[in-house]
């Protein structure tokens, strides 16, 4: 099977940007992958790609881990990613993607314009954010933007943001990999790309961390929200373009 090296270069860029933004690469990787593979192959590749990249983030950012948020966001994320993974076979993803895009645009703009708003990192808000991000990850392949929006609203220190997000992401990906395999999303094609994606996950995370060193804490939250806004706009634009054609 022929390997697309342009796709691999774009995957590396997605991993670097996802590390800098703190919400993982899937928010970029999934839309990019849809240009090269069918939707279900992209879901399978995203799960195995994220496992390697999140192991790297856990190793590089482990000192910043917020254990309370890991519990309150991580547990509902795992439960809902399993539900979303099974529903991915029967639910129309197009209508859900447009809702996700509008959601991301609205809330990222809200927190950018009203930057004095800080959502308290309490149990209730953490469970809601974790449930939504996990369900979106299982159903659409990407939930990092919702989790990133939740954690950006908490205004966490950047290393705590990335470390906690990576631990949660690892739990999500470990869970949904079994569901996607059971659904038939991980086959010969996806496994062929596995060693390349594993290496990209390691290299991209390392490069992202080096770049992040030069980004001040006060700019980190704004940068994350801008990335999320762009993701929401790109999602809406892509779906609109697909509908017109």
HELIX and SHEET records of a PDB file:
HELIX    1   1 UNK A    5  UNK A   21  1                                  17    
HELIX    2   2 UNK A   26  UNK A   33  1                                   8    
HELIX    3   3 UNK A   39  UNK A   61  1                                  23    
HELIX    4   4 UNK A   62  UNK A   64  5                                   3    
HELIX    5   5 UNK A   67  UNK A   87  1                                  21    
HELIX    6   6 UNK A   93  UNK A  113  1                                  21    
HELIX    7   7 UNK A  123  UNK A  140  1                                  18    
HELIX    8   8 UNK A  144  UNK A  153  1                                  10    
HELIX    9   9 UNK A  158  UNK A  183  1                                  26    
HELIX   10  10 UNK A  188  UNK A  212  1                                  25    
HELIX   11  11 UNK A  217  UNK A  244  1                                  28    
END                                                                             
